[in-house]
Amino acid sequence: MSNKYPKISGRERIKNLGKFEFDLARIKGSHHFLTHPEGRATVVPVHRGKCDGPGLLHKILKDTEIEISKMK
């Protein structure tokens, strides 16, 4: 698998999703649930000092219906 996904933390991912109108709906443990006014939703785990892996990033992008080119 090519390394086409940037390595960023969960907190940075949440901040980035905020630019696409995703709001924090609730937190359960380390899982942050974000929702969009159109009904799209995703879960972003936040662990101090760790970056999201490519599989999780792919899942988040699929859930949010955002293209990787728009995330940069």
C-alpha positions as CSV (number, residue, x, y, z in Angstrom):
1,M,0.0,0.0,0.0
2,S,1.4,3.4,-0.9
3,N,1.8,6.0,1.8
4,K,-0.8,8.4,0.3
5,Y,-2.4,9.3,3.7
6,P,-0.7,11.9,5.9
7,K,0.2,10.7,9.5
8,I,-1.6,13.0,11.9
9,S,-3.0,12.6,15.4
10,G,-6.6,12.2,16.3
11,R,-6.9,15.7,17.7
12,E,-5.5,17.1,14.4
13,R,-8.0,15.0,12.5
14,I,-10.9,16.4,14.6
15,K,-9.7,19.9,14.0
16,N,-9.4,19.2,10.2
17,L,-12.9,17.7,10.1
18,G,-14.2,20.8,11.8
19,K,-13.3,22.7,8.6
20,F,-15.9,20.5,6.8
21,E,-18.6,21.4,9.3
22,F,-18.3,18.3,11.5
23,D,-19.1,18.9,15.1
24,L,-18.2,16.9,18.2
25,A,-21.4,15.1,19.2
26,R,-20.1,13.2,22.2
27,I,-17.1,11.5,23.7
28,K,-17.0,8.0,25.2
29,G,-13.5,7.2,26.5
30,S,-11.0,8.0,23.8
31,H,-13.6,7.8,21.0
32,H,-14.8,11.2,19.7
33,F,-18.1,11.0,17.8
34,L,-18.5,13.7,15.1
35,T,-21.6,14.5,13.1
36,H,-22.4,16.6,10.1
37,P,-25.7,18.6,9.6
38,E,-26.4,16.4,6.5
39,G,-26.4,13.3,8.7
40,R,-22.9,11.9,8.0
41,A,-21.0,10.7,11.1
42,T,-17.7,9.2,12.1
43,V,-15.7,8.2,15.1
44,V,-12.1,9.4,15.7
45,P,-10.0,7.8,18.4
46,V,-7.7,10.2,20.3
47,H,-4.6,8.6,21.9
48,R,-1.8,10.9,23.1
49,G,1.3,10.6,21.0
50,K,-0.2,8.2,18.4
51,C,-1.1,8.8,14.7
52,D,-4.0,7.3,12.8
53,G,-3.0,4.4,10.6
54,P,-3.9,4.3,6.9
55,G,-6.8,1.9,7.4
56,L,-8.5,4.1,10.0
57,L,-8.0,7.2,7.9
58,H,-9.5,5.4,4.9
59,K,-12.6,4.5,7.0
60,I,-13.0,8.0,8.3
61,L,-12.8,9.4,4.8
62,K,-15.3,6.9,3.6
63,D,-17.7,7.7,6.5
64,T,-17.4,11.4,5.9
65,E,-17.5,11.3,2.1
66,I,-14.5,13.5,1.9
67,E,-11.8,13.0,-0.7
68,I,-8.1,12.8,0.4
69,S,-7.2,15.6,-1.9
70,K,-9.5,18.0,0.0
71,M,-8.1,17.0,3.4
72,K,-4.6,18.4,2.7
